[in-house]
Amino acid sequence: MSRRSRRRKAAPPGIEALPEGVQIGLSKLVEVEAETVRAMLEKDDETDVSDLVKACGTVIGQQKLTAESFLARFFPKEMLSAHCASIGVSKKGSEAVLAARISKAWNKPGFGKEEEDKVTGKKRPRDDEARDADADATKPKRSVLDK
């Protein structure tokens, strides 16, 4: 028996291996389109959203896909377009274009960490992010001449 055959293969990376923004975005997408994802993954009706998200993460890991290629390959244009509209990016284009927009939005720092302002209905950063932004704004700006 060779060494290679005795080695144990590691389990493919799951949802935990994905960036936080991708995890949040995938959760939002699966939450809205749970029935379609259940049918796509051939899961029973009792499968909850968190298990569906984990299953999607497993598929991404097993197939060695990026979030963009996973979306383009497995989700129809109508679903991607609706998700684009919900995250505030253009909803026009092919599956590949829409998947690229979604992936880009998911990979931005702070994706999914906005809270909706109850009065205006607009999204605003969470308090800790706003505090950090205010601290940065009060720092004096250095110019090239200040050496």
Buried (B, 14 or more C-beta within 10 A) or exposed (E): EEEEEEEEEEEBBBBEEBEBBBBBBBBBBBEBBBEBBBEBBEBEEEBEBEBBBBBBBBBBBEEEBBBBBBBBEBBEBEBBBBBBEEBEBEBEBEBBBBBBBBBEBBBEEEBBBEEEEEEEEEEEBEEEBEEEEEEEEEEEEEEEEEE
